Amino acid sequence: MNLETSSIDVGIITLLDNYFELMHTQNMDLFDKVFHESSSLFGVPEGALNIRSAAVYKDAMLNRQSPAEKGEARRDEILFVDQLNDSLAVARVQLEMMGGVMQDYLSLLKVDGQWFVIAKTWARIGDAQ
């Protein structure tokens, strides 16, 4: 899907580009630019509810090998963005990491002029190529 981005706040596109870079390389200089310190992440891997704060997720990223370090190809895509107003949006993105194809719903909030992920809901939908 080729997303039409002309009507989307350029700050959202920048945030999503940083998100994809963070997920692939785990460049931790980007973490606090992507995830708001109060954000939470939600998933149900293998049927068990998984809820993590940004701080817990940051620690997990610091203690694992990145997809880039594992030699995994970077494949990511913005599937859609719905911007409700000047400070609230939701995005659905797809990326490959850790051997899987992941789809994420990202709730985005503009705080003090900067867009952040305030909540992430994620699911593995298949195996990476």
C-alpha positions as CSV (number, residue, x, y, z in Angstrom):
1,M,0.0,0.0,0.0
2,N,1.4,3.4,-1.0
3,L,0.3,5.8,1.8
4,E,-0.6,9.3,0.8
5,T,1.3,11.4,3.3
6,S,0.7,14.9,2.0
7,S,-2.1,15.6,4.5
8,I,-0.3,14.1,7.5
9,D,1.7,16.3,9.9
10,V,5.4,15.9,8.9
11,G,6.2,15.4,12.6
12,I,4.3,12.1,12.5
13,I,6.2,10.9,9.5
14,T,9.5,11.8,11.2
15,L,8.4,10.0,14.4
16,L,7.5,6.9,12.4
17,D,10.8,7.0,10.5
18,N,12.6,7.2,13.9
19,Y,10.4,4.3,15.2
20,F,11.4,2.0,12.4
21,E,15.1,3.0,12.8
22,L,14.9,2.3,16.6
23,M,13.2,-1.0,16.1
24,H,15.8,-2.2,13.6
25,T,19.0,-0.8,15.0
26,Q,18.1,-0.2,18.6
27,N,19.8,3.2,18.4
28,M,18.9,4.1,21.9
29,D,19.5,7.8,21.2
30,L,16.1,7.6,19.5
31,F,14.2,5.8,22.3
32,D,13.2,9.0,24.2
33,K,12.4,10.7,20.9
34,V,9.9,7.9,20.0
35,F,8.4,6.7,23.2
36,H,6.9,9.2,25.8
37,E,8.2,8.3,29.3
38,S,4.6,7.5,30.3
39,S,3.9,5.2,27.3
40,S,2.8,1.6,27.6
41,L,3.1,-1.4,25.3
42,F,0.4,-4.1,25.1
43,G,0.5,-7.5,23.4
44,V,-0.9,-11.0,23.8
45,P,1.9,-13.3,22.6
46,E,1.0,-17.0,22.9
47,G,-2.3,-16.0,24.5
48,A,-0.7,-14.3,27.6
49,L,-1.3,-10.6,28.2
50,N,1.9,-8.7,28.1
51,I,2.0,-5.1,29.4
52,R,5.2,-3.1,29.6
53,S,6.0,0.4,30.6
54,A,8.4,2.4,28.4
55,A,11.1,2.0,31.0
56,V,10.7,-1.8,31.1
57,Y,10.8,-1.9,27.3
58,K,13.8,0.3,27.1
59,D,15.7,-2.0,29.5
60,A,14.7,-5.1,27.4
61,M,16.0,-3.4,24.3
62,L,19.3,-2.6,26.0
63,N,19.7,-6.3,26.9
64,R,19.1,-7.9,23.5
65,Q,20.7,-8.1,20.2
66,S,19.1,-5.8,17.5
67,P,17.7,-7.1,14.3
68,A,20.4,-5.2,12.5
69,E,23.1,-7.0,14.5
70,K,21.5,-10.3,13.7
71,G,21.7,-9.5,10.0
72,E,18.0,-9.2,9.5
73,A,16.8,-7.1,6.6
74,R,15.0,-4.0,7.4
75,R,11.4,-4.2,5.9
76,D,8.9,-1.7,7.3
77,E,5.8,0.1,6.1
78,I,3.3,2.7,7.3
79,L,-0.1,1.1,6.6
80,F,-2.2,4.0,7.6
81,V,-2.3,7.1,9.7
82,D,-5.5,8.7,11.0
83,Q,-4.8,12.2,12.4
84,L,-7.8,13.3,14.6
85,N,-6.5,16.8,15.3
86,D,-3.3,18.8,15.8
87,S,-2.2,16.6,18.8
88,L,-3.8,13.2,18.4
89,A,-3.3,10.5,15.8
90,V,-3.1,6.7,15.4
91,A,-0.9,4.8,13.0
92,R,-0.8,1.2,11.9
93,V,2.6,0.0,10.9
94,Q,4.2,-3.3,9.8
95,L,7.8,-4.3,10.2
96,E,10.0,-7.4,10.4
97,M,12.1,-8.2,13.4
98,M,13.2,-11.1,15.6
99,G,12.2,-13.5,12.8
100,G,8.6,-12.3,12.6
101,V,6.3,-9.9,10.7
102,M,4.9,-7.5,13.3
103,Q,1.9,-5.2,13.0
104,D,1.6,-2.4,15.5
105,Y,-1.1,0.1,16.3
106,L,0.6,3.2,17.7
107,S,-1.4,5.9,19.5
108,L,0.4,9.2,18.9
109,L,0.2,12.3,21.0
110,K,1.8,15.7,20.4
111,V,3.3,17.0,23.7
112,D,5.1,20.3,23.9
113,G,5.4,20.5,20.1
114,Q,6.8,16.9,19.6
115,W,5.0,13.7,18.6
116,F,5.4,10.6,20.7
117,V,4.2,7.1,20.9
118,I,2.0,7.1,24.0
119,A,0.7,3.5,23.5
120,K,1.7,0.6,21.4
121,T,-0.5,-2.5,20.7
122,W,1.4,-5.2,18.8
123,A,1.0,-8.6,17.3
124,R,3.1,-11.0,15.4
125,I,1.2,-11.9,12.2
126,G,3.6,-14.2,10.5
127,D,7.2,-15.2,9.8
128,A,9.9,-12.9,8.3
129,Q,11.1,-13.6,4.7
